[in-house]
Amino acid sequence: MADANQRKCGRISQKVQARGCSGSTPVGLPHPAIVTDDIHIAPYDVIFIGFPIWWYVAPTVINSFLEIHDFAGKKIVLFATSGGSGFGKAVAGLQQSAPQAEIAEGEIFNGFFSEEQIKAFFEKYV
Ligand SMILES: Cc1cc2nc3c(=O)[nH]c(=O)nc-3n(C[C@H](O)[C@H](O)[C@H](O)COP(=O)(O)O)c2cc1C
């Protein structure tokens, strides 16, 4: 497992280096390795990614996820929970990790949302 972890780390840093990036978000936090990942992005045009807002951005493991897949030409729609803030700089922070994707702020899901409301959110983008 340690080897797998290191290989993923290597993959992330090679990709990040190829783009001339530092491998960190605007606030300088490292991007942790993703050990298990069997997700196939290629067949999808629109990809929804959800996370809790941390310090007005996405947790940096979301950057890691974007960096180990090819999101060129894809639309990424964000949804999140928060303690009350909006998306902050989440789009800007994630765009660094998927520069050729179109990333949109979707919805902050704080409080109660009915199944119909959640369905309507997803249907707006597909
Ligand atoms: C490290 C950390 C940073 C956070 N930063 C923010 C923030 O910038 N803005 C905000 O509204 N909430 C912030 N929160 C609150 C989380 O967004 C909130 O707890 C989470 O979305 C709720 O999901 P949970 O019930 O799974 O924790 C932060 C929480 C943590 C742990």
The ligand as an SDF file (V2000), in Angstrom:
LIG
                    3D

 31 33  0  0  0  0  0  0  0  0999 V2000
  -10.9430   22.9880    8.6650 C   0  0  0  0  0  0  0  0  0  0  0  0
  -12.3220   23.5570    8.4370 C   0  0  0  0  0  0  0  0  0  0  0  0
  -12.4500   24.7610    7.7600 C   0  0  0  0  0  0  0  0  0  0  0  0
  -13.7310   25.2970    7.5220 C   0  0  0  0  0  0  0  0  0  0  0  0
  -13.8610   26.4500    6.8070 N   0  0  0  0  0  0  0  0  0  0  0  0
  -15.0900   26.9600    6.5600 C   0  0  0  0  0  0  0  0  0  0  0  0
  -15.2390   28.1410    5.7700 C   0  0  0  0  0  0  0  0  0  0  0  0
  -14.2970   28.7470    5.2800 O   0  0  0  0  0  0  0  0  0  0  0  0
  -16.5120   28.6150    5.5890 N   0  0  0  0  0  0  0  0  0  0  0  0
  -17.6110   27.9920    6.1200 C   0  0  0  0  0  0  0  0  0  0  0  0
  -18.7190   28.4620    5.9310 O   0  0  0  0  0  0  0  0  0  0  0  0
  -17.4840   26.8360    6.8280 N   0  0  0  0  0  0  0  0  0  0  0  0
  -16.2620   26.3080    7.0540 C   0  0  0  0  0  0  0  0  0  0  0  0
  -16.1330   25.1330    7.7570 N   0  0  0  0  0  0  0  0  0  0  0  0
  -17.3480   24.4080    8.1630 C   0  0  0  0  0  0  0  0  0  0  0  0
  -17.6350   23.2420    7.2000 C   0  0  0  0  0  0  0  0  0  0  0  0
  -17.8020   23.6900    5.8640 O   0  0  0  0  0  0  0  0  0  0  0  0
  -18.9060   22.5150    7.6480 C   0  0  0  0  0  0  0  0  0  0  0  0
  -18.6560   22.0060    8.9220 O   0  0  0  0  0  0  0  0  0  0  0  0
  -19.2290   21.3730    6.7360 C   0  0  0  0  0  0  0  0  0  0  0  0
  -19.5450   21.8210    5.4380 O   0  0  0  0  0  0  0  0  0  0  0  0
  -20.4370   20.6160    7.2610 C   0  0  0  0  0  0  0  0  0  0  0  0
  -20.3090   19.3190    6.8200 O   0  0  0  0  0  0  0  0  0  0  0  0
  -20.0940   18.1510    7.9020 P   0  0  0  0  0  0  0  0  0  0  0  0
  -21.3770   18.1070    8.6710 O   0  0  0  0  0  0  0  0  0  0  0  0
  -19.8400   16.9650    7.0570 O   0  0  0  0  0  0  0  0  0  0  0  0
  -18.9130   18.6040    8.7340 O   0  0  0  0  0  0  0  0  0  0  0  0
  -14.8730   24.6170    7.9950 C   0  0  0  0  0  0  0  0  0  0  0  0
  -14.7090   23.3980    8.6930 C   0  0  0  0  0  0  0  0  0  0  0  0
  -13.4630   22.8800    8.9010 C   0  0  0  0  0  0  0  0  0  0  0  0
  -13.3300   21.5630    9.6500 C   0  0  0  0  0  0  0  0  0  0  0  0
  1  2  1  0
  2  3  1  0
  2 30  2  0
  3  4  2  0
  4  5  1  0
  4 28  1  0
  5  6  2  0
  6  7  1  0
  6 13  1  0
  7  8  2  0
  7  9  1  0
  9 10  1  0
 10 11  2  0
 10 12  1  0
 12 13  2  0
 13 14  1  0
 14 15  1  0
 14 28  1  0
 15 16  1  0
 16 17  1  0
 16 18  1  0
 18 19  1  0
 18 20  1  0
 20 21  1  0
 20 22  1  0
 22 23  1  0
 23 24  1  0
 24 25  2  0
 24 26  1  0
 24 27  1  0
 28 29  2  0
 29 30  1  0
 30 31  1  0
M  END
$$$$
